[in-house]
């Protein structure tokens, strides 16, 4: 579901929606599209999820950096405004 292959409600069963999601993932990963969540599919999913988490972490880190820079800039702007008598 995190990667967008499965959009239905999670119900704990391996039904047609799950099989279709697995096949779509297998196709994107250039694996045999048999709908079976076997060792190759599991390994590919783990690798993709690891990369996804790494990408997400990088974006979050960059957003934090930008937020800190923005706060510093706003503090400087406010300091300059106070020094010239503007609010």
KEPA-165456 format. One record per residue (C-alpha): residue number from 0; residue in one letter; x, y, z. Coordinates in Angstrom, 1 decimal. Layout:
<sites>
(NUM "A" (X Y Z))
...
</sites>
This chain:
<sites>
(0 "X" (0.0 0.0 0.0))
(1 "X" (2.9 2.4 0.8))
(2 "X" (4.1 2.1 -2.8))
(3 "X" (0.7 2.6 -4.4))
(4 "X" (0.2 -0.9 -5.8))
(5 "X" (-2.6 -1.8 -3.5))
(6 "X" (-5.4 0.7 -3.0))
(7 "X" (-8.1 -1.5 -1.4))
(8 "X" (-8.9 -2.0 2.2))
(9 "X" (-6.5 -4.4 4.0))
(10 "X" (-8.5 -7.4 5.1))
(11 "X" (-5.8 -10.0 5.8))
(12 "X" (-6.7 -12.2 2.8))
(13 "X" (-4.7 -12.8 -0.4))
(14 "X" (-7.5 -12.0 -2.8))
(15 "X" (-7.6 -10.8 -6.4))
(16 "X" (-6.7 -7.2 -5.5))
(17 "X" (-3.6 -8.4 -3.6))
(18 "X" (-2.6 -10.7 -6.5))
(19 "X" (-3.0 -7.8 -9.0))
(20 "X" (-0.9 -5.6 -6.8))
(21 "X" (1.8 -8.3 -6.6))
(22 "X" (1.7 -8.8 -10.4))
(23 "X" (2.0 -5.0 -11.0))
(24 "X" (5.0 -4.8 -8.6))
(25 "X" (6.6 -7.8 -10.3))
(26 "X" (6.1 -6.3 -13.7))
(27 "X" (7.8 -3.0 -12.6))
(28 "X" (10.7 -5.0 -11.1))
(29 "X" (11.1 -7.1 -14.2))
(30 "X" (10.2 -10.3 -12.4))
(31 "X" (8.1 -13.1 -13.5))
(32 "X" (4.5 -11.9 -13.2))
(33 "X" (3.0 -14.9 -11.4))
(34 "X" (1.3 -13.1 -8.5))
(35 "X" (3.2 -15.3 -6.0))
(36 "X" (4.9 -13.5 -3.2))
(37 "X" (8.0 -15.7 -3.3))
(38 "X" (11.7 -15.1 -2.3))
(39 "X" (12.5 -13.0 -5.4))
(40 "X" (9.5 -10.8 -5.0))
(41 "X" (10.1 -10.4 -1.3))
(42 "X" (13.8 -9.4 -1.9))
(43 "X" (12.7 -6.9 -4.5))
(44 "X" (10.1 -5.4 -2.2))
(45 "X" (12.5 -5.2 0.7))
(46 "X" (15.0 -3.4 -1.5))
(47 "X" (12.4 -1.0 -2.9))
(48 "X" (11.0 -0.2 0.6))
(49 "X" (14.5 0.4 1.9))
(50 "X" (15.2 2.9 -0.9))
(51 "X" (11.7 4.5 -0.4))
(52 "X" (12.5 5.0 3.3))
(53 "X" (15.9 6.4 2.5))
(54 "X" (14.4 8.8 0.0))
(55 "X" (11.7 9.8 2.4))
(56 "X" (14.3 10.3 5.1))
(57 "X" (16.4 12.5 2.8))
(58 "X" (13.4 14.7 2.0))
(59 "X" (12.4 15.0 5.6))
(60 "X" (16.0 16.0 6.5))
(61 "X" (16.1 18.6 3.8))
(62 "X" (12.7 20.0 4.8))
(63 "X" (14.0 20.4 8.4))
(64 "X" (17.1 22.2 7.1))
(65 "X" (15.0 24.6 5.1))
(66 "X" (12.7 25.2 8.0))
(67 "X" (15.7 26.1 10.2))
(68 "X" (17.1 28.4 7.5))
(69 "X" (13.8 30.1 7.2))
(70 "X" (13.6 30.7 10.9))
(71 "X" (17.1 32.2 10.9))
(72 "X" (16.2 34.5 7.9))
(73 "X" (13.0 35.6 9.7))
(74 "X" (15.0 36.3 12.9))
(75 "X" (17.4 38.5 10.8))
(76 "X" (14.6 40.3 9.1))
(77 "X" (12.9 41.0 12.4))
(78 "X" (16.2 42.2 13.9))
(79 "X" (16.8 44.5 10.9))
(80 "X" (13.2 45.9 11.1))
(81 "X" (13.7 46.6 14.8))
(82 "X" (17.0 48.3 14.3))
(83 "X" (15.4 50.7 11.7))
(84 "X" (12.2 51.2 13.7))
(85 "X" (9.9 49.1 11.6))
(86 "X" (7.6 46.4 12.9))
</sites>
